[in-house]
Amino acid sequence: MRKHTLHLKSTFPQACETGWYYVDSIKEMGYHIPRELPRKTLLKPSTQTLMERRVKLEAYCDGLLKTYGPFHEDFWFNRIVKEFFNIPDHRIELNSSISHGNWITEFRKLERKRDKIGENVSEAYALTSQAKSLFTEVTVKVDQLKKSLDSTDANITKDELSRRQDKLHELNYEIEKLGKIVLHTKPIPPTFDGIQSKVAFSATSASPRRVFGVAQETNETKNYDDSGLVQLQRQMMVKQDENLDQLLSIVQKQKEIGSSIGQELDIQNKMLSNLEIGVDKTGLKISQTQRKLKKMV
């Protein structure tokens, strides 16, 4: 009997093999994966299939972020995870020296990224992909600046260290508020018809109008520069927090009033039930008395 050796060239894309190797390796390490990684198809995918896979990939990444968070270095800086997601290593060692100028430069970069997140939050189309990835990068950077302040040398004064800590705390507070909006908003994937109509509109229209993006200037904001607008935004946020506190107290009072009304209704219902029972008893006594009178007559 003849023996034949058959050499087959793999028809699977390299991305599919990488994905399977990543999933198997992560499971062997004992990490919990909340969602299944969507597989690629061997055939040429349609536009609808691509959009469905994109939604599943975003849900997969959101599940990992909610399970491990952005600061779980054992997971995110694992070699296999880094290679699969192409994550750059931006960690700052505690013994690394950061000069005064470098820290200020990194802080200003972080402020610009904070502003960019705010711009992406106002655009529903870019909310899912850009804002979430940028938020993860910013939270990691905040943690790095915190560690650098804890391990800074004695070249800066205590007042300068306190000033940096206050500025970083204020920036971190604003980033956390933006993060609540970013992480708790469901993605709105664009449809293929919407993309076609947008392309056709931009190709045929001589003066297209902006639908998303930076809001137009108003009478309230036209007299402010960039720093003034930031201060105005902070004042509006503080005012909104105060209004929310007032609304919370009003809702609490209404809840107490509703509870009191409910208790009063329960008491009245019991009184009506007792009155109904008394009326029934009185009706029976009257019937018995009438029968006795008929017998006597």
C-alpha positions in Angstrom: 0.0 0.0 0.0 1.3 3.4 -1.0 1.7 6.1 1.6 1.0 9.7 0.6 1.9 12.8 2.6 -0.6 15.6 2.1 0.6 19.1 2.7 -2.2 21.6 3.3 -1.7 25.3 3.5 -3.9 26.8 6.3 -6.8 28.9 5.0 -7.5 30.5 8.3 -6.4 34.1 8.7 -3.6 34.8 11.2 -6.0 36.9 13.3 -8.2 33.9 13.8 -5.3 31.7 15.0 -4.1 34.6 17.3 -7.6 34.9 18.7 -7.9 31.2 19.5 -4.4 31.1 21.0 -5.3 34.2 23.1 -8.6 32.7 24.4 -7.1 29.3 25.3 -4.1 30.8 27.0 -6.2 33.3 29.1 -8.5 30.4 30.2 -5.5 28.3 31.2 -4.1 31.1 33.3 -7.4 31.1 35.3 -8.8 34.5 34.2 -12.5 34.8 34.0 -13.7 36.0 30.6 -17.3 37.5 31.0 -18.1 37.3 27.3 -17.1 35.1 24.3 -14.7 36.6 21.8 -16.6 36.9 18.4 -15.0 34.7 15.7 -14.1 35.8 12.3 -15.7 34.2 9.2 -13.8 32.6 6.4 -16.1 34.1 3.8 -16.1 37.7 2.8 -18.3 39.4 5.5 -21.1 41.6 4.6 -21.5 45.2 6.0 -24.2 44.0 8.4 -22.0 41.1 9.6 -19.1 43.6 10.2 -21.4 45.9 12.2 -22.7 43.0 14.3 -19.1 41.8 15.0 -18.1 45.4 15.9 -20.9 45.6 18.5 -19.9 42.2 20.0 -16.2 43.2 20.2 -17.2 46.4 22.0 -19.3 44.4 24.4 -16.4 42.0 24.9 -14.0 44.9 25.8 -16.6 46.5 28.1 -17.0 43.2 29.9 -13.2 43.0 30.5 -13.1 46.6 31.7 -16.0 46.1 34.2 -14.5 42.8 35.4 -10.8 43.8 35.9 -10.9 47.6 35.7 -8.2 49.8 34.1 -5.7 49.3 37.0 -5.4 45.5 37.0 -1.8 45.3 35.9 -1.5 41.5 36.3 -4.1 41.1 33.5 -3.6 44.1 31.2 0.2 43.9 31.2 0.2 40.1 30.8 2.4 39.3 27.7 -0.4 37.6 25.8 -3.0 40.2 26.5 -0.6 43.0 25.6 0.2 41.4 22.3 -3.4 40.7 21.4 -4.7 44.2 22.2 -1.4 45.9 21.2 -1.1 47.7 24.6 1.9 49.9 25.0 3.8 49.7 28.3 3.4 53.2 29.9 4.0 52.1 33.5 6.2 54.3 35.6 8.4 52.6 38.2 8.3 54.0 41.7 12.1 54.5 41.7 12.1 56.5 38.5 13.0 60.1 38.8 10.5 62.7 37.4 11.7 66.2 37.2 9.6 69.3 37.9 9.3 70.2 34.3 8.4 66.6 33.2 5.6 66.3 35.8 4.0 69.6 34.7 4.3 68.6 31.0 2.6 65.3 31.7 -0.1 67.0 33.7 -0.9 69.5 30.9 -1.1 66.6 28.4 -3.6 64.9 30.8 -5.7 68.1 30.9 -5.8 68.2 27.1 -6.9 64.5 27.0 -9.6 65.4 29.6 -10.9 68.1 27.3 -10.8 65.6 24.4 -13.0 63.2 26.3 -15.5 66.0 27.0 -15.6 66.7 23.3 -16.2 63.0 22.4 -18.9 62.7 25.0 -20.9 65.3 23.1 -20.7 63.2 19.9 -22.8 60.0 20.1 -21.0 58.4 17.2 -17.5 58.6 18.8 -18.7 57.9 22.3 -18.2 54.2 22.2 -14.8 53.7 20.6 -12.7 56.9 21.0 -14.0 58.2 24.4 -13.8 54.8 26.2 -10.3 54.0 25.0 -9.2 57.5 25.8 -10.8 57.3 29.3 -8.9 54.1 30.0 -5.6 55.7 28.9 -6.3 58.8 31.1 -7.1 56.8 34.2 -3.8 54.9 33.9 -2.0 58.2 33.4 -3.6 59.7 36.6 -2.4 56.6 38.6 1.1 57.1 37.2 1.2 60.8 38.3 -0.1 59.8 41.7 2.7 57.3 42.1 5.3 59.8 40.9 4.1 62.3 43.6 4.4 59.6 46.3 7.9 58.8 45.1 9.1 62.2 44.2 12.5 63.5 45.5 13.1 66.4 47.8 13.8 68.9 45.0 10.3 70.4 45.3 8.9 72.1 48.4 6.0 71.0 50.5 3.9 73.8 49.1 4.6 72.7 45.5 3.8 69.1 46.4 0.5 70.1 48.0 -0.3 72.3 45.0 0.3 69.4 42.6 -1.8 67.0 44.7 -4.7 69.5 44.7 -4.5 70.0 41.0 -4.4 66.3 40.3 -7.3 65.6 42.7 -9.4 68.2 41.0 -8.6 66.8 37.6 -9.2 63.3 38.7 -12.7 64.3 40.0 -13.6 65.8 36.6 -12.3 62.7 34.8 -14.4 60.4 37.1 -17.5 62.3 36.3 -16.9 62.0 32.6 -16.1 58.3 33.1 -19.6 57.7 34.6 -21.1 59.1 31.4 -18.7 57.2 29.1 -18.9 53.8 30.7 -22.6 53.8 31.3 -23.7 54.8 27.8 -24.7 52.1 25.4 -23.0 52.3 21.9 -25.1 53.5 19.0 -23.6 51.8 15.9 -24.1 53.6 12.6 -26.2 51.8 10.0 -25.0 51.1 6.4 -27.8 53.2 5.0 -26.8 56.1 7.3 -23.2 55.9 6.1 -24.3 55.8 2.4 -26.6 58.8 2.9 -23.8 60.8 4.7 -21.3 60.1 2.0 -23.8 61.0 -0.7 -24.7 64.2 1.1 -21.1 65.3 1.5 -20.4 64.5 -2.2 -23.4 66.5 -3.6 -23.7 69.4 -1.2 -21.6 72.4 -1.9 -21.8 73.8 1.7 -22.5 70.9 4.1 -23.7 71.8 7.6 -22.2 70.4 10.7 -24.4 68.0 12.6 -22.1 66.9 15.4 -19.1 68.6 17.0 -18.3 71.7 18.9 -21.4 73.8 19.8 -21.9 77.2 18.4 -21.0 80.3 20.3 -23.7 81.8 22.5 -24.2 85.2 24.2 -23.2 83.6 27.5 -19.9 82.2 26.3 -18.6 84.6 23.7 -17.0 86.9 26.2 -14.8 84.1 27.8 -11.5 82.7 26.7 -10.5 79.0 27.2 -9.7 79.4 30.9 -12.9 81.4 31.5 -14.9 78.7 29.7 -13.4 76.1 32.0 -14.2 78.1 35.1 -17.8 78.7 33.8 -18.2 75.0 33.2 -17.0 74.2 36.7 -19.5 76.8 38.1 -22.3 75.2 36.1 -21.3 71.7 37.3 -21.4 72.9 41.0 -24.8 74.6 40.4 -26.1 71.4 38.9 -24.8 69.4 41.9 -26.6 71.8 44.2 -29.8 71.5 42.2 -29.6 67.7 42.3 -29.2 67.9 46.1 -32.3 70.1 46.3 -34.2 67.8 44.1 -33.1 64.8 46.2 -34.4 66.5 49.4 -37.7 67.3 47.6 -38.1 63.7 46.5 -37.3 62.5 50.0 -40.0 64.8 51.4 -42.5 63.6 48.9 -41.6 60.0 49.7 -42.3 60.7 53.4 -45.6 62.4 52.6 -46.6 59.4 50.4 -45.7 57.1 53.2 -47.8 59.1 55.7 -50.7 59.1 53.2 -50.4 55.4 52.8 -50.6 54.8 56.5 -53.6 57.1 56.8 -55.4 55.2 54.0 -54.7 51.9 55.8 -56.3 53.3 59.0 -59.3 54.5 57.1 -59.7 51.2 55.3 -59.6 49.4 58.7 -62.3 51.8 60.0 -64.5 51.2 56.9 -64.1 47.4 57.4 -65.1 47.7 61.1 -68.1 49.9 60.1 -69.1 47.4 57.5 -69.0 44.6 60.0 -71.0 46.6 62.5 -73.6 47.4 59.8 -73.9 43.7 59.0 -74.4 42.8 62.7 -77.0 45.5 63.1 -78.9 44.2 60.1 -79.0 40.7 61.5 -80.3 42.0 64.8 -83.0 44.0 63.1 -84.0 40.9 61.1 -84.2 38.8 64.2 -86.3 41.5 66.0 -88.7 41.7 63.1 -89.2 37.9 63.1 -89.9 37.9 66.9 -92.5 40.7 66.4 -94.3 38.8 63.7 -94.5 35.8 66.0 -95.9 37.9 68.8 -98.5 39.4 66.5 
